[in-house]
Amino acid sequence: MKILFVIETIDNHNGTSVSAKRYASELRSRGHEVKFLTTGTPDANCFTVPEHHFPLVDGLVQRHGFKYAEPKEEVIREALEWCDVAHCLMPFGLEKATRRIADQMGKPCTAAFHVQPENVTATFHMQNIKWLNTIIYNGYNQFFFRFFRHIHCPSRFIADYLVHLGYTGEMHVISNGCPPKYHWHKCDKPAWCADKFVVLMVGRLSPEKHQDTILKAIRHSAYESQIQVILVGTGLSERKLRKKGKKLSNPPRIGYMSDEEVMDALGYADLYVHSGEVELESLSCLEAMSSGLVPLISCSTQSATSQFALDCRSLFAPRKPRLLAQKIDFWIEHPEIRKEMERKYAEFAKQYSIAESVSHFEAMLLEEISENETTNHNNKS
C-alpha cells in the first residue's frame, strides 16, 4: 500500500508525532510506502505545506511545540493522487481539507482520535469544565469525524466515550504501540544520583500533566532527603516546576533529554510516576513499563492510563500528594516486591508491541479501501 499520514506537524516530540513516525517505520519495514502530508522541512517522504499563522495565539501554540498547517489544495491533491489510502491524525484544517478533497476524488480516508479536548482547555486551566469540553467533542464530530467510516482510538476508554457522545464511525481500539528497543533493562545510576531513590516521569511540562503533584508528594515522604526526581520534557510549566523543586532537599532534574538519555534513565530509575490527568493512552508510561519500571498512575476519570495498573498499589488519587507520598514510600520500603513487579510489568507490556498494533492498523486500512471501492462502484452504477 501507499499510505499517506496527514498531520499538522511532524517535527516535534509530542505523542501523536512520535506514534506516527513509529507506525511509518514499522509499515515501511513490511514493504509499504509511507509519506506525510505536513508542515516542516521539505523531504522525500513528505508532501509539505506552509505553516498557518494565528497572530493572537501563535506564541502559545509554538511554546507547545506545535504548528498549524495551511491546507494548500494543490499539494493535498498531489498527495492524494500518490496514495492508496490517507489517514488523518488530527481534526484541524489540513485534515479537514484532505478529507473533503479525498471524498471528491473517491480516495479512501480514515481518521484517528489523538487530540483530547481536555488537552486544549488545560492550556487555559479549564480542563475540568465539562460542558466546554463536550462542546469541543461535539464540534470535532460535527465538522470532522462524522465523515469517516473508520476511526483509530488508542484506548477502549476513549472509544467508549466517543460512542457515548454519538460518534458513529467504527471505533478501532489500537494501542500506539511500543517499539522493541523498550525492554527490561537495568544500568548503573550516574554519580549525581548514585545513592538516591530515583523517581522518573517523562512528558510535556503542562498543567494537565500535574508534575507539581509529584514534587508536593516528595515533600510529604518519610524519605524526602533520599529521593531524586527527574522530570523529562519541555513546556509551559517548566518555570513553575523549577521553583517548586527548589523546596526539596534534592532539586529535581527538569528539562529535555535525548532519546539515548531517556533510555538510560529508564534503566537506572527506581519508580515511574504518571501524574497526568488527561491521557488517551500514554506512550511514556508504556515505555517505562516495558523497560522494567513499576508505574504509579493517577486514576483520573479523564485518563486511560490507569488501564496499565496491575493492582491498586500502582494507582493514586489525582492531585492528592499525601496519598501519592504513601504509595511512593511503600515502594521504597518493599524493594523485593518492586523487583518482582518490575518483571511482571515488563511482561504485561509485551501485548502492546508496535508490531501487534500495526497489524491491526493495516487491517483497518484494508477494510476502508475495500468499502471505498464498493461505494465508488455503487455510485457509478
Short mmCIF file of the C-alpha atoms (twelve columns), coordinates in Angstrom:
data_MODEL
# 
_entry.id   MODEL 
# 
loop_
_atom_site.group_PDB 
_atom_site.id 
_atom_site.type_symbol 
_atom_site.label_atom_id 
_atom_site.label_alt_id 
_atom_site.label_comp_id 
_atom_site.label_asym_id 
_atom_site.label_seq_id 
_atom_site.Cartn_x 
_atom_site.Cartn_y 
_atom_site.Cartn_z 
_atom_site.pdbx_PDB_model_num 
ATOM 1   C CA . MET A 1   0.000   0.000  0.000   1 
ATOM 2   C CA . LYS A 2   0.901   3.623  -0.472  1 
ATOM 3   C CA . ILE A 3   -0.166  5.215  2.810   1 
ATOM 4   C CA . LEU A 4   -0.448  8.954  3.418   1 
ATOM 5   C CA . PHE A 5   -0.312  10.211 7.019   1 
ATOM 6   C CA . VAL A 6   -1.897  13.658 7.330   1 
ATOM 7   C CA . ILE A 7   -0.712  15.623 10.367  1 
ATOM 8   C CA . GLU A 8   -0.318  19.335 11.049  1 
ATOM 9   C CA . THR A 9   3.276   18.991 12.216  1 
ATOM 10  C CA . ILE A 10  5.626   16.022 12.388  1 
ATOM 11  C CA . ASP A 11  8.745   17.905 13.551  1 
ATOM 12  C CA . ASN A 12  8.132   17.747 17.300  1 
ATOM 13  C CA . HIS A 13  8.206   15.319 20.220  1 
ATOM 14  C CA . ASN A 14  4.531   15.095 21.160  1 
ATOM 15  C CA . GLY A 15  2.879   11.699 21.421  1 
ATOM 16  C CA . THR A 16  0.945   11.919 18.151  1 
ATOM 17  C CA . SER A 17  4.022   12.766 16.085  1 
ATOM 18  C CA . VAL A 18  6.143   10.124 17.797  1 
ATOM 19  C CA . SER A 19  3.448   7.496  17.246  1 
ATOM 20  C CA . ALA A 20  3.009   8.472  13.574  1 
ATOM 21  C CA . LYS A 21  6.739   8.181  12.884  1 
ATOM 22  C CA . ARG A 22  6.922   4.809  14.621  1 
ATOM 23  C CA . TYR A 23  3.941   3.485  12.675  1 
ATOM 24  C CA . ALA A 24  5.502   4.735  9.452   1 
ATOM 25  C CA . SER A 25  8.777   2.984  10.222  1 
ATOM 26  C CA . GLU A 26  7.050   -0.301 11.021  1 
ATOM 27  C CA . LEU A 27  4.853   -0.088 7.923   1 
ATOM 28  C CA . ARG A 28  7.877   0.542  5.704   1 
ATOM 29  C CA . SER A 29  9.602   -2.499 7.203   1 
ATOM 30  C CA . ARG A 30  6.620   -4.514 5.936   1 
ATOM 31  C CA . GLY A 31  7.026   -3.257 2.375   1 
ATOM 32  C CA . HIS A 32  4.511   -0.401 2.379   1 
ATOM 33  C CA . GLU A 33  5.320   3.090  1.130   1 
ATOM 34  C CA . VAL A 34  4.521   5.818  3.646   1 
ATOM 35  C CA . LYS A 35  4.624   9.585  3.201   1 
ATOM 36  C CA . PHE A 36  3.478   12.509 5.324   1 
ATOM 37  C CA . LEU A 37  1.357   15.485 4.339   1 
ATOM 38  C CA . THR A 38  2.552   18.053 6.855   1 
ATOM 39  C CA . THR A 39  4.437   21.277 7.592   1 
ATOM 40  C CA . GLY A 40  8.184   21.485 8.081   1 
ATOM 41  C CA . THR A 41  11.327  20.962 6.062   1 
ATOM 42  C CA . PRO A 42  10.722  19.532 2.557   1 
ATOM 43  C CA . ASP A 43  11.655  15.871 2.450   1 
ATOM 44  C CA . ALA A 44  11.444  12.938 0.046   1 
ATOM 45  C CA . ASN A 45  8.949   11.323 2.415   1 
ATOM 46  C CA . CYS A 46  6.787   14.433 2.788   1 
ATOM 47  C CA . PHE A 47  4.314   16.495 0.841   1 
ATOM 48  C CA . THR A 48  4.972   19.827 2.521   1 
ATOM 49  C CA . VAL A 49  2.551   22.698 3.078   1 
ATOM 50  C CA . PRO A 50  3.385   26.039 4.735   1 
ATOM 51  C CA . GLU A 51  2.517   26.927 8.298   1 
ATOM 52  C CA . HIS A 52  -0.730  28.731 9.020   1 
ATOM 53  C CA . HIS A 53  -0.311  31.571 11.495  1 
ATOM 54  C CA . PHE A 54  -2.839  32.841 14.028  1 
ATOM 55  C CA . PRO A 55  -1.284  36.081 15.356  1 
ATOM 56  C CA . LEU A 56  -3.200  36.124 18.642  1 
ATOM 57  C CA . VAL A 57  -2.226  32.594 19.695  1 
ATOM 58  C CA . ASP A 58  0.947   31.855 17.720  1 
ATOM 59  C CA . GLY A 59  3.215   32.350 20.721  1 
ATOM 60  C CA . LEU A 60  1.226   29.988 22.915  1 
ATOM 61  C CA . VAL A 61  0.967   27.374 20.169  1 
ATOM 62  C CA . GLN A 62  4.706   27.472 19.477  1 
ATOM 63  C CA . ARG A 63  5.533   27.124 23.173  1 
ATOM 64  C CA . HIS A 64  3.706   23.801 22.970  1 
ATOM 65  C CA . GLY A 65  5.966   22.851 20.047  1 
ATOM 66  C CA . PHE A 66  3.009   22.824 17.652  1 
ATOM 67  C CA . LYS A 67  2.383   24.292 14.196  1 
ATOM 68  C CA . TYR A 68  -0.857  24.628 12.268  1 
ATOM 69  C CA . ALA A 69  -0.792  23.852 8.546   1 
ATOM 70  C CA . GLU A 70  -2.018  25.883 5.586   1 
ATOM 71  C CA . PRO A 71  -4.304  23.500 3.616   1 
ATOM 72  C CA . LYS A 72  -2.928  24.112 0.126   1 
ATOM 73  C CA . GLU A 73  -5.302  22.329 -2.260  1 
ATOM 74  C CA . GLU A 74  -2.752  21.659 -4.988  1 
ATOM 75  C CA . VAL A 75  -0.407  19.927 -2.525  1 
ATOM 76  C CA . ILE A 76  -3.257  17.930 -0.983  1 
ATOM 77  C CA . ARG A 77  -4.413  16.734 -4.424  1 
ATOM 78  C CA . GLU A 78  -0.864  15.749 -5.353  1 
ATOM 79  C CA . ALA A 79  -0.531  13.756 -2.132  1 
ATOM 80  C CA . LEU A 80  -3.887  12.041 -2.596  1 
ATOM 81  C CA . GLU A 81  -3.079  11.176 -6.214  1 
ATOM 82  C CA . TRP A 82  0.016   9.385  -4.941  1 
ATOM 83  C CA . CYS A 83  -1.572  7.333  -2.140  1 
ATOM 84  C CA . ASP A 84  -3.848  4.316  -1.916  1 
ATOM 85  C CA . VAL A 85  -5.290  5.462  1.397   1 
ATOM 86  C CA . ALA A 86  -4.999  8.557  3.605   1 
ATOM 87  C CA . HIS A 87  -5.027  8.557  7.391   1 
ATOM 88  C CA . CYS A 88  -5.806  11.827 9.205   1 
ATOM 89  C CA . LEU A 89  -4.256  12.096 12.662  1 
ATOM 90  C CA . MET A 90  -5.778  15.395 13.832  1 
ATOM 91  C CA . PRO A 91  -9.140  17.182 13.424  1 
ATOM 92  C CA . PHE A 92  -7.792  20.507 12.178  1 
ATOM 93  C CA . GLY A 93  -7.686  22.487 8.931   1 
ATOM 94  C CA . LEU A 94  -5.260  20.363 6.913   1 
ATOM 95  C CA . GLU A 95  -7.015  17.145 7.811   1 
ATOM 96  C CA . LYS A 96  -10.494 18.580 7.159   1 
ATOM 97  C CA . ALA A 97  -9.446  19.750 3.704   1 
ATOM 98  C CA . THR A 98  -7.816  16.389 2.975   1 
ATOM 99  C CA . ARG A 99  -10.977 14.507 3.913   1 
ATOM 100 C CA . ARG A 100 -13.125 16.805 1.739   1 
ATOM 101 C CA . ILE A 101 -10.850 16.502 -1.299  1 
ATOM 102 C CA . ALA A 102 -10.451 12.756 -0.774  1 
ATOM 103 C CA . ASP A 103 -14.236 12.426 -0.981  1 
ATOM 104 C CA . GLN A 104 -14.238 14.392 -4.228  1 
ATOM 105 C CA . MET A 105 -11.508 12.164 -5.673  1 
ATOM 106 C CA . GLY A 106 -13.047 8.922  -4.399  1 
ATOM 107 C CA . LYS A 107 -9.997  8.161  -2.258  1 
ATOM 108 C CA . PRO A 108 -10.300 6.048  0.913   1 
ATOM 109 C CA . CYS A 109 -9.628  8.002  4.080   1 
ATOM 110 C CA . THR A 110 -9.522  7.078  7.788   1 
ATOM 111 C CA . ALA A 111 -9.096  9.148  10.947  1 
ATOM 112 C CA . ALA A 112 -7.506  8.866  14.379  1 
ATOM 113 C CA . PHE A 113 -8.631  10.396 17.664  1 
ATOM 114 C CA . HIS A 114 -5.405  11.685 19.193  1 
ATOM 115 C CA . VAL A 115 -6.340  15.222 20.279  1 
ATOM 116 C CA . GLN A 116 -8.312  15.190 23.509  1 
ATOM 117 C CA . PRO A 117 -10.287 18.440 24.043  1 
ATOM 118 C CA . GLU A 118 -9.112  18.479 27.662  1 
ATOM 119 C CA . ASN A 119 -5.546  18.906 26.392  1 
ATOM 120 C CA . VAL A 120 -6.667  22.091 24.633  1 
ATOM 121 C CA . THR A 121 -8.693  23.536 27.515  1 
ATOM 122 C CA . ALA A 122 -5.957  22.654 30.028  1 
ATOM 123 C CA . THR A 123 -3.774  25.299 28.407  1 
ATOM 124 C CA . PHE A 124 -6.213  27.824 29.876  1 
ATOM 125 C CA . HIS A 125 -6.721  25.854 33.140  1 
ATOM 126 C CA . MET A 126 -10.279 24.960 32.034  1 
ATOM 127 C CA . GLN A 127 -9.921  21.185 31.556  1 
ATOM 128 C CA . ASN A 128 -12.450 20.446 34.307  1 
ATOM 129 C CA . ILE A 129 -15.252 22.493 32.727  1 
ATOM 130 C CA . LYS A 130 -17.223 19.554 31.378  1 
ATOM 131 C CA . TRP A 131 -19.714 21.487 29.244  1 
ATOM 132 C CA . LEU A 132 -16.874 23.270 27.430  1 
ATOM 133 C CA . ASN A 133 -15.065 20.018 26.677  1 
ATOM 134 C CA . THR A 134 -18.341 18.474 25.492  1 
ATOM 135 C CA . ILE A 135 -18.854 21.359 23.059  1 
ATOM 136 C CA . ILE A 136 -15.416 20.656 21.570  1 
ATOM 137 C CA . TYR A 137 -16.046 16.900 21.374  1 
ATOM 138 C CA . ASN A 138 -19.328 17.587 19.584  1 
ATOM 139 C CA . GLY A 139 -17.649 20.091 17.297  1 
ATOM 140 C CA . TYR A 140 -14.997 17.544 16.361  1 
ATOM 141 C CA . ASN A 141 -17.773 15.127 15.437  1 
ATOM 142 C CA . GLN A 142 -19.961 17.600 13.560  1 
ATOM 143 C CA . PHE A 143 -17.207 19.073 11.427  1 
ATOM 144 C CA . PHE A 144 -14.814 16.139 11.074  1 
ATOM 145 C CA . PHE A 145 -15.259 12.640 12.497  1 
ATOM 146 C CA . ARG A 146 -18.810 12.000 11.273  1 
ATOM 147 C CA . PHE A 147 -17.464 11.869 7.719   1 
ATOM 148 C CA . PHE A 148 -15.303 8.794  8.430   1 
ATOM 149 C CA . ARG A 149 -16.252 5.115  8.437   1 
ATOM 150 C CA . HIS A 150 -13.205 4.051  10.486  1 
ATOM 151 C CA . ILE A 151 -11.633 5.812  13.485  1 
ATOM 152 C CA . HIS A 152 -8.454  4.685  15.242  1 
ATOM 153 C CA . CYS A 153 -8.703  5.064  19.042  1 
ATOM 154 C CA . PRO A 154 -5.598  4.453  21.199  1 
ATOM 155 C CA . SER A 155 -7.663  3.045  24.084  1 
ATOM 156 C CA . ARG A 156 -11.019 1.483  24.920  1 
ATOM 157 C CA . PHE A 157 -11.535 4.411  27.298  1 
ATOM 158 C CA . ILE A 158 -11.806 6.984  24.507  1 
ATOM 159 C CA . ALA A 159 -13.576 4.655  22.052  1 
ATOM 160 C CA . ASP A 160 -16.406 4.049  24.521  1 
ATOM 161 C CA . TYR A 161 -16.668 7.749  25.339  1 
ATOM 162 C CA . LEU A 162 -16.926 8.746  21.673  1 
ATOM 163 C CA . VAL A 163 -19.703 6.212  21.127  1 
ATOM 164 C CA . HIS A 164 -21.445 7.627  24.227  1 
ATOM 165 C CA . LEU A 165 -21.266 11.086 22.653  1 
ATOM 166 C CA . GLY A 166 -22.844 9.890  19.420  1 
ATOM 167 C CA . TYR A 167 -19.837 9.293  17.172  1 
ATOM 168 C CA . THR A 168 -21.000 6.820  14.527  1 
ATOM 169 C CA . GLY A 169 -17.816 5.570  12.856  1 
ATOM 170 C CA . GLU A 170 -16.431 2.126  13.631  1 
ATOM 171 C CA . MET A 171 -14.017 2.506  16.528  1 
ATOM 172 C CA . HIS A 172 -10.771 0.530  16.139  1 
ATOM 173 C CA . VAL A 173 -9.083  0.252  19.535  1 
ATOM 174 C CA . ILE A 174 -5.398  0.026  18.664  1 
ATOM 175 C CA . SER A 175 -2.566  0.953  21.024  1 
ATOM 176 C CA . ASN A 176 0.017   3.431  19.812  1 
ATOM 177 C CA . GLY A 177 2.396   0.562  20.494  1 
ATOM 178 C CA . CYS A 178 5.852   0.218  21.981  1 
ATOM 179 C CA . PRO A 179 8.967   -0.470 19.848  1 
ATOM 180 C CA . PRO A 180 11.160  -3.471 20.740  1 
ATOM 181 C CA . LYS A 181 14.008  -1.226 21.945  1 
ATOM 182 C CA . TYR A 182 11.946  -0.673 25.097  1 
ATOM 183 C CA . HIS A 183 12.504  -3.879 27.043  1 
ATOM 184 C CA . TRP A 184 13.510  -4.832 30.575  1 
ATOM 185 C CA . HIS A 185 16.966  -3.430 31.203  1 
ATOM 186 C CA . LYS A 186 18.906  -2.075 34.164  1 
ATOM 187 C CA . CYS A 187 22.036  0.060  34.322  1 
ATOM 188 C CA . ASP A 188 24.102  1.812  36.986  1 
ATOM 189 C CA . LYS A 189 22.979  5.193  38.232  1 
ATOM 190 C CA . PRO A 190 25.161  8.182  37.340  1 
ATOM 191 C CA . ALA A 191 27.279  9.620  40.140  1 
ATOM 192 C CA . TRP A 192 24.957  12.562 40.849  1 
ATOM 193 C CA . CYS A 193 22.121  10.239 41.950  1 
ATOM 194 C CA . ALA A 194 24.010  7.032  42.778  1 
ATOM 195 C CA . ASP A 195 22.837  6.998  46.409  1 
ATOM 196 C CA . LYS A 196 19.264  8.213  45.737  1 
ATOM 197 C CA . PHE A 197 15.897  6.585  45.052  1 
ATOM 198 C CA . VAL A 198 15.122  7.913  41.562  1 
ATOM 199 C CA . VAL A 199 11.539  8.831  40.640  1 
ATOM 200 C CA . LEU A 200 11.043  9.452  36.922  1 
ATOM 201 C CA . MET A 201 8.322   10.986 34.746  1 
ATOM 202 C CA . VAL A 202 8.515   11.682 31.006  1 
ATOM 203 C CA . GLY A 203 6.020   14.026 29.374  1 
ATOM 204 C CA . ARG A 204 5.160   17.531 28.286  1 
ATOM 205 C CA . LEU A 205 5.539   20.032 31.122  1 
ATOM 206 C CA . SER A 206 1.991   21.387 31.050  1 
ATOM 207 C CA . PRO A 207 -0.838  21.958 33.548  1 
ATOM 208 C CA . GLU A 208 -2.809  18.776 32.805  1 
ATOM 209 C CA . LYS A 209 0.272   16.607 33.435  1 
ATOM 210 C CA . HIS A 210 0.375   17.760 37.077  1 
ATOM 211 C CA . GLN A 211 4.065   17.115 37.681  1 
ATOM 212 C CA . ASP A 212 3.671   19.521 40.603  1 
ATOM 213 C CA . THR A 213 1.761   16.767 42.427  1 
ATOM 214 C CA . ILE A 214 4.916   14.648 42.334  1 
ATOM 215 C CA . LEU A 215 7.041   17.435 43.798  1 
ATOM 216 C CA . LYS A 216 4.497   18.089 46.549  1 
ATOM 217 C CA . ALA A 217 4.325   14.366 47.318  1 
ATOM 218 C CA . ILE A 218 8.087   14.120 47.805  1 
ATOM 219 C CA . ARG A 219 7.881   16.820 50.474  1 
ATOM 220 C CA . HIS A 220 5.458   14.587 52.403  1 
ATOM 221 C CA . SER A 221 7.554   11.441 52.009  1 
ATOM 222 C CA . ALA A 222 9.300   9.923  55.004  1 
ATOM 223 C CA . TYR A 223 12.306  9.517  52.700  1 
ATOM 224 C CA . GLU A 224 12.329  13.024 51.220  1 
ATOM 225 C CA . SER A 225 16.081  13.515 51.575  1 
ATOM 226 C CA . GLN A 226 16.780  10.217 49.805  1 
ATOM 227 C CA . ILE A 227 14.639  10.846 46.690  1 
ATOM 228 C CA . GLN A 228 15.800  12.327 43.390  1 
ATOM 229 C CA . VAL A 229 13.088  13.357 40.925  1 
ATOM 230 C CA . ILE A 230 13.686  13.530 37.163  1 
ATOM 231 C CA . LEU A 231 11.037  15.265 35.039  1 
ATOM 232 C CA . VAL A 232 11.807  14.850 31.335  1 
ATOM 233 C CA . GLY A 233 10.145  17.258 28.927  1 
ATOM 234 C CA . THR A 234 9.587   20.845 27.933  1 
ATOM 235 C CA . GLY A 235 6.554   23.089 28.137  1 
ATOM 236 C CA . LEU A 236 4.651   25.917 29.766  1 
ATOM 237 C CA . SER A 237 5.018   24.664 33.339  1 
ATOM 238 C CA . GLU A 238 8.806   24.350 33.390  1 
ATOM 239 C CA . ARG A 239 9.500   27.574 35.281  1 
ATOM 240 C CA . LYS A 240 6.864   26.875 37.952  1 
ATOM 241 C CA . LEU A 241 8.123   23.333 38.431  1 
ATOM 242 C CA . ARG A 242 11.702  24.508 38.873  1 
ATOM 243 C CA . LYS A 243 10.532  26.983 41.512  1 
ATOM 244 C CA . LYS A 244 8.616   24.300 43.416  1 
ATOM 245 C CA . GLY A 245 11.553  21.919 43.109  1 
ATOM 246 C CA . LYS A 246 13.858  24.271 44.984  1 
ATOM 247 C CA . LYS A 247 11.995  23.381 48.176  1 
ATOM 248 C CA . LEU A 248 13.253  19.789 48.051  1 
ATOM 249 C CA . SER A 249 16.486  18.515 49.592  1 
ATOM 250 C CA . ASN A 250 17.472  17.252 46.148  1 
ATOM 251 C CA . PRO A 251 16.281  19.728 43.493  1 
ATOM 252 C CA . PRO A 252 14.718  17.816 40.589  1 
ATOM 253 C CA . ARG A 253 16.358  17.455 37.202  1 
ATOM 254 C CA . ILE A 254 13.878  19.096 34.804  1 
ATOM 255 C CA . GLY A 255 14.053  19.534 31.043  1 
ATOM 256 C CA . TYR A 256 14.706  17.942 27.694  1 
ATOM 257 C CA . MET A 257 16.646  14.691 27.325  1 
ATOM 258 C CA . SER A 258 17.753  12.949 24.144  1 
ATOM 259 C CA . ASP A 259 16.294  9.535  23.334  1 
ATOM 260 C CA . GLU A 260 19.531  7.911  24.482  1 
ATOM 261 C CA . GLU A 261 19.446  9.783  27.803  1 
ATOM 262 C CA . VAL A 262 15.821  8.775  28.357  1 
ATOM 263 C CA . MET A 263 16.674  5.136  27.666  1 
ATOM 264 C CA . ASP A 264 19.447  5.336  30.265  1 
ATOM 265 C CA . ALA A 265 17.099  6.956  32.791  1 
ATOM 266 C CA . LEU A 266 14.557  4.173  32.253  1 
ATOM 267 C CA . GLY A 267 17.346  1.748  33.089  1 
ATOM 268 C CA . TYR A 268 18.522  3.321  36.343  1 
ATOM 269 C CA . ALA A 269 15.307  4.857  37.752  1 
ATOM 270 C CA . ASP A 270 13.594  3.075  40.641  1 
ATOM 271 C CA . LEU A 271 9.969   4.113  40.089  1 
ATOM 272 C CA . TYR A 272 7.907   5.725  37.317  1 
ATOM 273 C CA . VAL A 273 5.165   8.153  38.368  1 
ATOM 274 C CA . HIS A 274 2.498   9.169  35.880  1 
ATOM 275 C CA . SER A 275 0.624   12.157 37.311  1 
ATOM 276 C CA . GLY A 276 -1.110  13.233 34.076  1 
ATOM 277 C CA . GLU A 277 -4.877  13.578 34.334  1 
ATOM 278 C CA . VAL A 278 -5.698  13.893 30.615  1 
ATOM 279 C CA . GLU A 279 -4.443  10.950 28.562  1 
ATOM 280 C CA . LEU A 280 -5.716  8.829  25.680  1 
ATOM 281 C CA . GLU A 281 -3.100  6.182  26.461  1 
ATOM 282 C CA . SER A 282 0.377   7.492  27.469  1 
ATOM 283 C CA . LEU A 283 3.288   6.230  25.427  1 
ATOM 284 C CA . SER A 284 5.782   7.294  28.079  1 
ATOM 285 C CA . CYS A 285 4.148   5.150  30.769  1 
ATOM 286 C CA . LEU A 286 4.006   2.198  28.376  1 
ATOM 287 C CA . GLU A 287 7.687   2.629  27.547  1 
ATOM 288 C CA . ALA A 288 8.572   2.771  31.246  1 
ATOM 289 C CA . MET A 289 6.688   -0.443 31.991  1 
ATOM 290 C CA . SER A 290 8.254   -2.191 29.005  1 
ATOM 291 C CA . SER A 291 11.674  -1.130 30.283  1 
ATOM 292 C CA . GLY A 292 11.041  -2.728 33.667  1 
ATOM 293 C CA . LEU A 293 9.757   0.095  35.846  1 
ATOM 294 C CA . VAL A 294 6.823   -0.185 38.220  1 
ATOM 295 C CA . PRO A 295 4.390   2.651  37.443  1 
ATOM 296 C CA . LEU A 296 2.407   4.754  39.895  1 
ATOM 297 C CA . ILE A 297 -0.530  6.116  37.885  1 
ATOM 298 C CA . SER A 298 -3.069  8.847  38.566  1 
ATOM 299 C CA . CYS A 299 -6.519  7.226  38.334  1 
ATOM 300 C CA . SER A 300 -8.133  10.284 36.737  1 
ATOM 301 C CA . THR A 301 -11.540 9.917  35.104  1 
ATOM 302 C CA . GLN A 302 -10.158 11.835 32.109  1 
ATOM 303 C CA . SER A 303 -7.300  9.402  31.535  1 
ATOM 304 C CA . ALA A 304 -6.922  5.922  30.066  1 
ATOM 305 C CA . THR A 305 -3.514  5.267  31.620  1 
ATOM 306 C CA . SER A 306 -4.907  3.559  34.717  1 
ATOM 307 C CA . GLN A 307 -5.670  0.598  32.408  1 
ATOM 308 C CA . PHE A 308 -1.994  -0.322 32.789  1 
ATOM 309 C CA . ALA A 309 -2.118  -0.785 36.593  1 
ATOM 310 C CA . LEU A 310 -1.895  -4.436 37.646  1 
ATOM 311 C CA . ASP A 311 -3.183  -3.671 41.156  1 
ATOM 312 C CA . CYS A 312 -4.102  -0.791 43.452  1 
ATOM 313 C CA . ARG A 313 -0.506  -0.362 44.615  1 
ATOM 314 C CA . SER A 314 0.151   1.273  41.229  1 
ATOM 315 C CA . LEU A 315 -2.727  3.760  41.479  1 
ATOM 316 C CA . PHE A 316 -3.175  7.030  43.344  1 
ATOM 317 C CA . ALA A 317 -5.936  9.607  43.535  1 
ATOM 318 C CA . PRO A 318 -5.256  12.597 41.263  1 
ATOM 319 C CA . ARG A 319 -3.904  15.740 42.902  1 
ATOM 320 C CA . LYS A 320 -3.562  14.050 46.306  1 
ATOM 321 C CA . PRO A 321 0.147   14.457 47.098  1 
ATOM 322 C CA . ARG A 322 -0.060  12.984 50.616  1 
ATOM 323 C CA . LEU A 323 -1.653  9.802  49.253  1 
ATOM 324 C CA . LEU A 324 0.941   9.656  46.486  1 
ATOM 325 C CA . ALA A 325 3.689   10.031 49.094  1 
ATOM 326 C CA . GLN A 326 2.332   6.983  50.935  1 
ATOM 327 C CA . LYS A 327 2.437   4.933  47.716  1 
ATOM 328 C CA . ILE A 328 5.988   6.072  46.941  1 
ATOM 329 C CA . ASP A 329 7.064   5.183  50.471  1 
ATOM 330 C CA . PHE A 330 5.560   1.708  50.074  1 
ATOM 331 C CA . TRP A 331 7.701   1.002  47.009  1 
ATOM 332 C CA . ILE A 332 10.798  2.359  48.755  1 
ATOM 333 C CA . GLU A 333 10.168  0.135  51.788  1 
ATOM 334 C CA . HIS A 334 9.472   -3.026 49.768  1 
ATOM 335 C CA . PRO A 335 12.295  -3.425 47.217  1 
ATOM 336 C CA . GLU A 336 11.704  -7.185 46.869  1 
ATOM 337 C CA . ILE A 337 8.071   -6.652 45.831  1 
ATOM 338 C CA . ARG A 338 9.142   -3.843 43.488  1 
ATOM 339 C CA . LYS A 339 11.684  -6.068 41.729  1 
ATOM 340 C CA . GLU A 340 9.097   -8.819 41.363  1 
ATOM 341 C CA . MET A 341 6.566   -6.379 39.885  1 
ATOM 342 C CA . GLU A 342 9.134   -4.884 37.506  1 
ATOM 343 C CA . ARG A 343 9.307   -8.231 35.700  1 
ATOM 344 C CA . LYS A 344 5.527   -8.589 35.717  1 
ATOM 345 C CA . TYR A 345 5.003   -5.135 34.223  1 
ATOM 346 C CA . ALA A 346 7.608   -5.726 31.508  1 
ATOM 347 C CA . GLU A 347 5.874   -8.988 30.590  1 
ATOM 348 C CA . PHE A 348 2.422   -7.364 30.706  1 
ATOM 349 C CA . ALA A 349 3.560   -4.559 28.370  1 
ATOM 350 C CA . LYS A 350 4.524   -7.019 25.615  1 
ATOM 351 C CA . GLN A 351 0.911   -7.157 24.455  1 
ATOM 352 C CA . TYR A 352 1.240   -3.506 23.422  1 
ATOM 353 C CA . SER A 353 4.056   -4.068 20.925  1 
ATOM 354 C CA . ILE A 354 4.262   -1.798 17.882  1 
ATOM 355 C CA . ALA A 355 4.211   -4.875 15.627  1 
ATOM 356 C CA . GLU A 356 0.879   -6.026 17.062  1 
ATOM 357 C CA . SER A 357 -0.580  -2.528 16.789  1 
ATOM 358 C CA . VAL A 358 0.467   -2.024 13.185  1 
ATOM 359 C CA . SER A 359 -1.025  -5.379 12.175  1 
ATOM 360 C CA . HIS A 360 -4.407  -4.173 13.440  1 
ATOM 361 C CA . PHE A 361 -3.853  -0.793 11.771  1 
ATOM 362 C CA . GLU A 362 -3.130  -2.474 8.416   1 
ATOM 363 C CA . ALA A 363 -6.390  -4.402 8.727   1 
ATOM 364 C CA . MET A 364 -8.310  -1.167 9.332   1 
ATOM 365 C CA . LEU A 365 -6.815  0.473  6.238   1 
ATOM 366 C CA . LEU A 366 -7.589  -2.551 4.059   1 
ATOM 367 C CA . GLU A 367 -11.165 -2.584 5.340   1 
ATOM 368 C CA . GLU A 368 -11.559 1.085  4.385   1 
ATOM 369 C CA . ILE A 369 -10.053 0.516  0.919   1 
ATOM 370 C CA . SER A 370 -12.450 -2.378 0.283   1 
ATOM 371 C CA . GLU A 371 -15.510 -0.463 1.458   1 
ATOM 372 C CA . ASN A 372 -14.484 2.592  -0.532  1 
ATOM 373 C CA . GLU A 373 -14.189 0.517  -3.716  1 
ATOM 374 C CA . THR A 374 -17.710 -0.820 -3.139  1 
ATOM 375 C CA . THR A 375 -19.050 2.692  -2.549  1 
ATOM 376 C CA . ASN A 376 -17.388 4.056  -5.691  1 
ATOM 377 C CA . HIS A 377 -18.703 1.110  -7.743  1 
ATOM 378 C CA . ASN A 378 -22.252 1.626  -6.462  1 
ATOM 379 C CA . ASN A 379 -22.085 5.358  -7.166  1 
ATOM 380 C CA . LYS A 380 -21.001 4.701  -10.766 1 
ATOM 381 C CA . SER A 381 -23.782 2.144  -11.195 1 
# 
